[in-house]
Amino acid sequence: MSKFILPLLAIMLGLTACGPNYIYQSDKTVADGQWMYRDSVVFDFNIKDSSHLYNLYLNFDAQKDYANENVYVRLNTIFPSGQRLSTVRSFNIFDAQGKILGKTSGNSAKQHIMLQENTFFNELGQYRIVVEQFMRKDSLIGINAIGLDIEQLDLQKGK
């Protein structure tokens, strides 16, 4: 029996080692599934290695009866130096045929959307990403949660 346990443990360890290397994961619940225009979602994280490349993902948990095909957000990045960058992005919640995107469970669907691929951080230290609802509606009903995941890649910048 013990001759089966060691190979089984080795296989399990190998499978877990192959997954993404997330250095930051955070989901913020939206009160009552109503994302108010004035309510920004804030993610603070620390970068300790500026030599690697990273993938950044934005996560949405949306209700199946969300009234819009997409969601517009303003993304504000504040660097350790205090420099600020701002951009407006649109993310689809439904496809062109009206089918909700992402992994569905019950009345909602969770999406893991690429925000930035193979990017790098020039500065070490504390970063902040602020996500603002930018649909120009005071109350955006049907968004349950918003998240940010940062995956450190094995690739290094400039190589």
HELIX and SHEET records of a PDB file:
HELIX    1   1 SER A    2  ALA A   17  1                                  16    
HELIX    2   2 ALA A   31  GLY A   33  5                                   3    
SHEET    1   A 5 TYR A  22  THR A  29  0                                        
SHEET    2   A 5 ILE A 143  GLN A 156 -1                                        
SHEET    3   A 5 HIS A  52  GLN A  63 -1                                        
SHEET    4   A 5 SER A 108  THR A 119 -1                                        
SHEET    5   A 5 LYS A 103  SER A 105 -1                                        
SHEET    1   B 2 GLN A  34  MET A  36  0                                        
SHEET    2   B 2 SER A 139  ILE A 141 -1                                        
SHEET    1   C 4 VAL A  41  ILE A  47  0                                        
SHEET    2   C 4 GLY A 125  GLN A 133 -1                                        
SHEET    3   C 4 ASN A  70  ILE A  78 -1                                        
SHEET    4   C 4 ARG A  84  ASN A  92 -1                                        
END                                                                             
